[in-house]
Amino acid sequence: MGKYIVMDIVFYGNSLNYDQGSGNYQELKKITKWDGQQYSLVSRYALRFSLLETAKNAGLWNLAEGNNLITAGSGDKKVIQPATEFLLSGEILGYPEFDLFGYLITDTQPQNFRTAPVKINHAVSMTPFNYDALFNANIGLANRMRKQFGDMKPNPFTAEEHETFYQYTTVINVDNVGSIESYLAKKIKDGGKDKTMSNIQLKKNETNLINFEISYGTGNTKKTIDFTHNNDKEPKTTISKIVLPFKEDDDKVKIEGFQNPEIIEYNENLGAMIIHYILDEETKKKRIEDLLKSILNLKRSIKGREEDLTPKLIVMGVYKNLPYKTFKDKIVLLDEYVEEEYDEIEETPMENGGRLVKVRHKTTKSRKPLFEIMDVSDTESIDEAKILQFIEPLFNSQNACEEYEEIKVFTDTSIKVKYNNKEQ
């Protein structure tokens, strides 16, 4: 079953993801739940974008530059995707955004895609949307225009607002992080003509660059794809296995420059060449730790605001060779707060034999949000070091068949939690 890290996360935020809207009305993304009420949401795409930006701004990882991207398709079906050379050279694995969240490349034959090892759900508000809205206008700019031109057009607009707790789930398939496969077909269509892969050369030169040269066709029909993988870049990628669709004695295939020929295999049943790249274990573990750090420090910039989406509550589970669980539907924001009222009576004897009675009326209110969680009670305060330590058993054990499961609740001091009807 492999190794998994599952996090059911609650955070507090305000108006985090807007829809297309219409005219001068800006509408929040919303969804209707089982109770028939509408709840605002932050799409998983918006969360992924903010995670990448947070990690980049924190210096945890770099994002791919524009020269590593291309557009494919035509007209309204044009899409942005990683460049072919970026994929086939393995350099793409140096960028966590594609390793963790996957990709689709339609510009190769066959198409190359990667299923995301990190799954993120939409974050949905834990209280219904009540159609609060804010009316705005750029009065400052409009007033300056009025003084100059005598006409004032402030461009008013209305924006929906919803400030509340949101909840989402992240599932990390640990085994699938840090390894990719690149596919190239033996036969391709080029300009309407069939061309067959005729030559593959892999060379490692003095500057530690690995150069691939793949040719389709012969003579005047020859088409060469030439790209380079820089093995000096951090984090380092390692070519661990190359599978070619030719027989081992095929004299058209030339492989040069590798010190370890045992890493090369042949599979003639496949119609494509496969290059398999992996990260070393330490780099892979650091990549997952950096993802957790980004989640724990998540920020989102939207409409001139910087929203702090750091978790207030996390139900976190680590699993090895056991089915993983999610507590998404077992975390409830209770619609209540504690309010106590009582009278304090003080009696003092008087010289005339009577008594002085003082009555003080006291009211105590606890306004901290109260969450109820079912089926789990082991709790800790949210702390980055504790959370990174919590995933260690997934990386320390040498026993691949070992079964392991641990679930813990991490909470922020700004909230209260009730476990199985008992408040802590």
QUIPE-V955698 format. One record per backbone hydrogen bond with DSSP energy under -0.5 kcal/mol. NH is the residue of the N-H (numbers start at 0). CO is the residue of the C=O. Records with the same first field share a line. If there is no record, write none. Layout:
BEGIN
NH->CO  CO
END
This chain:
BEGIN
3->318
4->171
5->316
6->169
7->314
8->6  167
9->312
10->165
12->163
14->161
18->26
21->24
24->21
25->23  157
26->24
28->16
30->38
32->30  36
35->32
38->30
40->28
41->122
42->40
46->42
47->43
48->44
49->45
50->46
51->47
52->48
53->49
54->50
55->51
56->52
57->53
58->55
59->54
60->54
67->64
68->65
69->80
71->78
76->73
77->74
78->71
80->69
82->67
86->82
87->83
88->84
89->86
91->85
92->89
93->90
94->91
95->93
97->94
98->94
99->95
100->95  96
101->97
102->113
104->111
105->103
111->104
113->102
116->98
117->99
118->116  170
120->168
122->41
123->121  166
124->39
125->164
128->37
131->160
133->158
135->156
137->153
138->136
141->137
142->138
143->139
144->140
145->141
146->142
147->143
148->144
149->145
152->150
156->135
157->23
158->133
159->25
160->131
163->12  161
165->10
166->123
167->8
169->6
170->118
171->4
172->116  170
173->2  171
174->2
175->172
176->172  173
178->175
179->276
181->274
183->272
184->108
185->270
186->270
187->194
189->187  192
192->189
194->187
196->185
197->214
198->214
199->251
200->212
202->210
204->202  208
207->204
209->228
210->202  208
211->226
212->200
213->224
214->198
215->222
216->195
220->217
221->218
222->215
224->213
225->223
226->211  224
228->209
229->227
230->207  228
232->229
237->277
239->237  275
240->275
241->262
242->273
243->241  264
249->246
250->248
252->249
253->199  251
255->201
260->258
262->259
263->260
264->241
266->243
269->266
272->183
273->242
274->181
275->240  273
276->179  274
277->237
278->177
279->235
283->279
284->280
285->281
286->282
287->283
288->284
289->285
290->286
291->287
292->288
293->289
294->290
295->291
296->292
297->294
299->306
301->299  304
304->301
306->299  304
308->297  306
311->9
312->9
313->409
314->7
315->313  407
316->5
317->405
318->3
319->403
320->1
329->326
330->327
331->329  371
333->331  369
335->333
337->365
339->363
341->361
343->359
344->342
345->357
347->355
349->353
352->349
355->347
356->354
357->345  355
359->343  357
360->358
361->341  359
363->339
365->337
366->364
368->413
370->368  415
371->331
372->417
373->329
379->408
381->410
386->382
387->383
388->384
389->385
390->386  387
391->388
393->390
394->391
395->391
396->392
399->397
401->398
403->319
405->317
407->315
408->377
409->313  407
410->379
411->311
414->411
415->368
417->370
418->416  421
419->372  417
421->418
422->420
423->416
END
